[in-house]
Amino acid sequence: MLRSCISPNQKDWVLWLPAIEFAINIATSESTGYSPFFTNYGRLPRPMIWDNPGLSEYPGVQVYAQKLKHTIMSAHDSMIAAQVKQTQDANRR
């Protein structure tokens, strides 16, 4: 990802690091089905356009905790399923 953003003389790569890190952290993982940011915090960050703040996605602590618990359990299950699939694919060779 970094390679496609920097200039040919490779002097501006440090300027792109925050944006690329943000893009990687909000990208959905094929193995888990969740982005790293969502898995850690239980929500996605606000979009970079601040036109309408809207209502809070999590009105209560219990709702937030249950959603986060479900996310972590689902990501765990997805990681195990991906590990099994990858093991099966590796053993075919």
N, C-alpha and C positions, 0 to 999 in steps of 0.2 A: 504494500500500500504506500509506503514511504517513497519507494522508487518512482511511482507514477506522479508524485507531487513535486518533487524537488527539481530545481533547474539543472541544466546539463553540466554546469561547473560545480555542482554539489556544495555550494556555499550557504544555501538557505534552508538546509534540512532542519535545523534546530527551531526555526520559526513555525514549522508545520507539525512538530511533535504534539502539542496540546490538542489540536484539531484531530489528528490521527488517533491519538489515545482515546478521545471522546467517541470517535466513530467505531473503534474496536469495542469499546465498553458497551455501546448500545446495540451492536450487531448481534443478531440471534445466532446461537451456536447450533450446529446440526446435531451434535451429540445430546445436548440437554433440551433443546427447544426454547431456551431462555437466553437473554443477554446476560453478561456478567453483572451489569449494573442492576438489573431486575432481580437476579438471584441474591445479590448482597443486600439490597435495600427494599425489595418488595414493590418497587415502582420504577417507572421509567422517568428520566429527567424531563423537565419542562422543555418544550420546543424552544428554539432560539428566537422565535417570534413571540413577542409579548403583547398580543392584541386583546385577548380576553382571558383574565385569570381563571374564570369558571369556578365551579364548586370543588371542594376537596374530594379527592378520590377515596379517601379513607376517613369516614366521619367519626369513627371510634377506635380506641386502642384494641378492643377485642376483635373487631373486624380486620384490622391491620395484622394483628398477630396470627389470626387464623389463615389469612391469605398468604402471609409469609411462610407459615408452617406448611401449607399445601404446596407452595412453590418449591420449597426446599425438598420436600418428599417427592414431588414429581420430577424434579431435576435429578435427584438421586436414582430414582427408578429408570429415568432415561439414560443416565450414565451407565447403569448396569446393563441395560438392553444394548446400548452401543458397544460396550465392552464385549458382550457375548457375541454380537454380530461381527465385530472386528476379529475376535479370536477364531470364529468359524471361518471367516474369509482367509485368515492367515494359515489356518490348518489345511485348507484346500490345496495349497500350493505344494 
